[in-house]
């Protein structure tokens, strides 16, 4: 069911949620125009002191506030555990074997398709079809560069086909 925008006097559909307060439990429903205006002016920390903002941040990071340098027994323990886990975890991380790097020809081929190193074979296929349609010499609008671009695309596709183990 589509609601009317909650902004006074607006009769457009209220399709965008905007929080009423910091609890994020209740929301206004605004049209896109009024939602943008509301979000531009809304401040999550409005009405809070600097100390309350710091406590809120510490709670979200450590689980309980440190009370401005005077940790309670629980929050001090949480903080110490956090720091210890970070430091010991970091030393373990440094000893872990790094993932193998992709061969240069594979990364170059992915660059031709404007894809990242985490691209899947499906991503390659979609991008290949799109570029092949655009640069195929029979269908391209720029006939001068089409053959060169299409040969680059085809060569990159062949490299990636071998990399992904496709026939």
Beta strands, then each sheet from edge to edge (+ up, - down):
strand 1: 3-4
strand 2: 13-14
strand 3: 16-19
strand 4: 27-30
sheet 1: 1+ 2-
sheet 2: 3+ 4-
end
